[in-house]
Amino acid sequence: GMARRGYDWIFGVTALRCGKVCEEDTVMTTPAWDTLISNALVFDGSGGPPRQQDIAVKDGKVAARGHALPASQAERVIDGQGKWLMPGLLDIHTHLDLEVDLEPGLPEVVRHGTTTVVVGNCSLGTCFGQQVEGEQNPIVDCFTRVENIPKSVLQKCVDAVNWGDTGAYLDHFEDIPLGPNVGVFVPHSMLRVEVMGLQDSISREPTEAELMRMEALLAQAMDQGYLGMSTDGLPFHYLANEPHTDQRIPTQFAGFGEMKRLLKVVRDRGRVWQTTPILENRAKAFLYFMLTSGRLFGKTLKTSALSAVEFVLAPRASRAFLGFASLANSRLFKGNIHFQALGTNFRVWSDGIVSPLFEELESTSKLIAKEYDDVEGRLALLNDPQFIAEFRRDWHHGRRGRNLAHLKARLGLPDLLVVRELDRMIFDGAPVAAWEGESMQAVYDRLERYQRGYSHDARSDAEREAFDAFPRPISDDAEFMLHMMRAYDKSFRFWVDVANKDKQGVLPLLLHKNTLPGFNDSGAHITNMAFFDGNLMSLKLAQKDSLETVSTMVRRLTSEPAAFFGLDVGTLEIGAQADILMIDPQALSQWDDNTSREFIFRELFDHKQLVSRSEGVVSQVFIRGESVWSEGEFTAALGQQPLGRALRAA
């Protein structure tokens, strides 16, 4: 509250002391505050108990907090009775650096209470400019398959780039009507491209001069206020343009020596390393993660890594990561690593075989590498005997037979994390209406019966026609999927819960001392996933537990990540930037994110996108004191007025 704080209104009329209003017989000529939000239950981001309080805002900052603040002194009064009020939420893992220059208001995150986003993750970003050189277009080349964004959409983003270095990139945010605040990582893949060029960055080691140049550019960016550096180690992150479609993104060609030298720049300045694990070599992954150690490397390196989720095929993976974090963060090693956690089930949609999941299989990655409209090219592969044999090996790897791969999978330590069980694949955009909402396994079982002579099992003429087109007899689920791809290409959609199934075990992960909520990937995989509302689901899971847990979760979504990344947001302290969220707890308790996904056409991209909706949950959103979302509608300010700012790490 206002305990032991005194504020004299600039018009000399009234003083607030100890949370009480001292009345005076002076006449107000101008309202003391722009906005007063009264009677809300306030979670201030500290993690302490919530309090029924009023919050006053003046000139974009929190001006007063207390009880029964006088409504007469505010230009605008909002009744918060029955609502929760908290600092605006941080989305710590996004790829909105692509969208922000096309639609600076970033409405798809703002509507869910996000007022600060972190970009430049996974070694990818735009802070060095277009980086186009001849036929090489690195932003399109790197983002297309890694983040599953069509090239036509990415080219719109590239065309919007009008800067050429890291300083100009941060400065340009002052010239656009930015909605949420933006914090930026230096993306390692783009840093390598900037110094070495795309071709050399994936074909050779840097020279000493090039390494020194990378160090200098990184140090300059740190001095400009960048949060740190991001890298990536996931084995299914490939380039998208010929002749490099079988090559991974540049960061993955860096050796340990290069990583150590560049991260020393980050370490020395107390900044953050954002990274993903080297999944194909767990021992190597943990070796790289040990770069967090202050004991081994002289000073602790703050590290934010992906990810703490309960994979359906590897339920022990999160325990291994968190066990490692406990060891690395111990007094023995003096590390500071956390794993980002997702606040909901990890549901991923696929357009045919095109999704981030199937990049993990060598065979299906070849299909995904084909140009978006190259139906004939994909069909030629699907009918190639050599490809078919390769696909069948991939599809069945670890799933059957007496072999080590199958044993490891049964023990929860599979070689592959891509789900290939038809009972987990649920149609959502089925080519036959009767299949909508069904598992592929249910369709497969009916197909088998149909082929054995039970023709009445076909639910419609359309299903009968579809069944007649399948190979007869259908041999196995690999043959089923091959036919689906041949017959329908990308025009059938289905989803799979690859992790956090039924949200079991999610809350303990969100609250674990070595995790941080926020693995939302907002702005990426535009047809495959939509976790823009992931932070709201974290709050809902906390709500089911207790108000005390809600208070803890608010801290984990606001002041805690702000402190970790060195950002001056995430609190409701007097004088803080007034980024404020108000939630209807009743609506939150009744909301289900899995029934609130929509696949819509966005004119911004001239393409469809999977988005989240949380109707009724978020009552108000303020950025720098300006209302941007009010009772289910965006205000005129969002995307028209400069509100947020480029956050420079301190």
Secondary structure, DSSP 4 states (H G I P E B T S, - for coil): --TT-EEE-TTSS-EEETTEEE--S---SS-SEEEEEEEEEE--SSSSPPEEEEEEEETTEEEEEESS--GGGEEEEEE-TT-EEEEPEEE-SB-TTTTTTT-TT-HHHHTTTEEEEEESGGG--STT----BTTB-HHHHHHHHHTT--HHHHHHHHHT----SHHHHHHHGGGS---SEEEEPEEHHHHHHHHH-HHHHTTSPPPHHHHHHHHHHHHHHHHHT--EEE----TT-B--STT-TTSB-GGGG--HHHHHHHHHHHHHTT-EEEE---TT-HHHHHHHHGGG-HHHHSS--EEEEEEE--BSS-TTHHHHHHHHHHHHTSTTT--EEEEEE-SS-EEEEEETTBSSGGGGSHHHHHHHHS-TT-HHHHHHHHT-HHHHHHHHHHHHTTTSSSSHHHHHHHTT--S------GGG-EESS-SSGGGTT-BHHHHHHHHHHHHTT-GGG--SHHHHHHHHHS-SS---HHHHHHHHHHHHTT--EEEEEEESGGGTTHHHHHH-TTEEE----BTSSTTT---TTHHHHHHHHHHHH-HHHHHHHHHHHTHHHHHHHT-S-S---TTSB--EEEE-HHHHHH--GGG-EEEEEETTTTEEEEEE--TTTEEEEEETTEEEEETTEE-TTTTTS----BPPP-
